[in-house]
């Protein structure tokens, strides 16, 4: 089991057989005077996101690994990291091995995402042909047309801009204590893994 900051990483890339129902919850108060303006007072820095991940197993060995991973969660108790497997940040230039900075396309990360909370400062980097690596974003600078992010640890290998995918790492727990697994044959099964993000508990290095 791969770990990041001493916490397990769910590196199983999800299968997506159809639409994914993703929800968000955020504590807030609405001040409604019935006439005039309506005011919304947000009480939390980051929303709690939830979504199911479809995890198919095509062999008895894979099914055993899935069961052992689920058992290790101890229901709601043990958290884990889950990459989005989406190109959330896109490089504007190649990153050299051992570099501690990367330049990304401008998405207002510095102004809107970085100061919001700790939950979007952890990323998974998928360089073509290399093992995934996990990093903490420790600084962000806006240059108007691109942004520079400081990372720790340094890049273990070179990251070509054209073929590298950078995904956010979500700090999660299971949304249900007991997960149903459905066997479709004697050697294959499938399960819907309900992930619930816990942004207030996201650790720092």
N, C-alpha and C positions, 0 to 999 in steps of 0.2 A: 504494500500500500504506500503510495507516494504521499508525503506530508509537506506542508508549508506552514511555517511558524508553529510546528509541532501539532498541527491539526490535519486530519486526513483530507485528501483531495479526491473528489469523485471525477475520475478521468474518463469514465465511460461516456463516450459521445452518444447523445440520445438519438433514437430513431424518431422521426416525425411523420407518422402515417397520415396525419390530417391537421386540422387547425388546433392550436394550443390556446387553451383558455387561461389567460394570465390576469391576475387581479392585484389591486393595490389598496391598502388601508392606511389612513393617516388620521390621527386624533385631531379634531378641530372643533371650533364653536362658531355657530352662525348667529350673528346679531341681526335680527329681522324685525324692523319696526312696522312692517306691513305696508308702509308708504315710504317713498324715497329710496335711498341707497341701502343695499344689503352688504354687511361687512362680514368677512370671513377671517377668523383668528386661528392660524395654524399653530398647534401646540407641539409638534414634533419636527425635528430638522429633516428627517428622511422618512419616506413611506415604507411600509412593510409589504413586500411583494410576495406573491405566491403563484406557483405554476407547477403543473405535473410534468414529469419527464418519463417518456416511454422507454423502458429498458428491456430489450429482447435478449434472450439467451438461446444460442443455437446448439449447445452441447451440454452434457451433464457437468463437465468441468466448469463451464461458464455459469451454469445454474448454481453450483456449489459456491462459487466465488460471490455471486449475488447474494445468496442466503447469508454467508459469513459477513458480508458488508452490512446487510440490514440488521443482523443480530448485534453487530458491534455498535450500532446507533443506540441501543437500549431504549427504544421507543423515542421519546422526545429529548432524551438526556444529552447525548453526545453530538456536538455540532460538526460540521464539515464544510469544506469549500466546494463550490460548484462553478466551473467556468460557464459563461453564456454560449461559448462556441460561435460567437458572432464577431464581425469586424467592427468592434466598438470604437477603436482608435486606429487611424490609418497613418502610416509613416509617410513623411514627405522626402526623406533621404535615407540612404543606407546607414545602418548602425554598425560600427566596428566592434569586434570582440573586445571585451573589457571596458566598453564605454559605459559611462554613468549618466548619460543624457540621451534623449531621443527627441526628434522633431516630428510633430504630428499635424495633420490637417486641422485648420481652425474650426472648432465646434463650440467655442466659448467654455471650454473645460476649465480654464483658469478662473474665469469670473463666476460661473454658475455651478460647476460640478465639484471642483477641488475644495472650495471653502464650505460646501454644504454640510458634509459630515465625512467620517472616515470610511464610509462604505464603498466608495468608488475610487479608492486609492490603491487597490490591489488589482493586479492584472496577470493574466496568463498569456504567454507569448508562444506562438506556434510557428517556428521557422521551418521551412520545407526541408524534410529529411532529417530533422533533429528532434530530440526529446523536448517536450514542453518545459518551459521554465517559468518561475513565478517571482513577481517583483512588487515592491512597494514604491509608490510615487511620492517622493519626499519634497518636491518643489514643482511649481508651475509658473511659467512666464508667458505672457501674451505678447506676440510681436505683430498684431493686427491681421496678418495674412497666414500666420502659422503660430504654433505654440511649442515651447520647449519644456519637456518634463524631465526632472531628475529622478533616477531610479536606483534602488538598492535591492539586492546585490547587483553588481555590474553584469552586463550582457555576457553569458558564457560562451556564445559563438557569435559570428557575424549575422546580422538580420537584414537581408535584402528587402528594400521597401516594396518591391513588386510582388513578393511571394510570402511575406510574413503577415500573419493574422494576430492581432492583439485584442483579447477579450477581457472584459471585466470579470473578476472573481467575486462571487457572491458568498457571503458567510451565512450558512443555512442550518436549519434543523428539519427533521421530517415533520410533515403536517399531520400525520396520523401515527398512532402508537403501533398499530398492526397493519402491515402491508399485504394485500392479497396478491398471490402469484398464481397465474393461470397456465396450466400445462396444455400445450397444443399437440404434443406428441410425447413419446417416452423419453425424448432427448432434448426437447426444447420447451421453454416457458417464456412468459412475458409478465411484466409488472408495470404499473403506473406508480412512479415515485413522487409523492407530493412534497415539493420543496417550499419551505417558508423562510424568507430572508429575515435575519435578525440584525438590522443595521446598528442598533445601540450597543451590541456586544462585539462588533467587529474589532479585532485586536490590531495593534501596531507593533512593528518590530522592536 
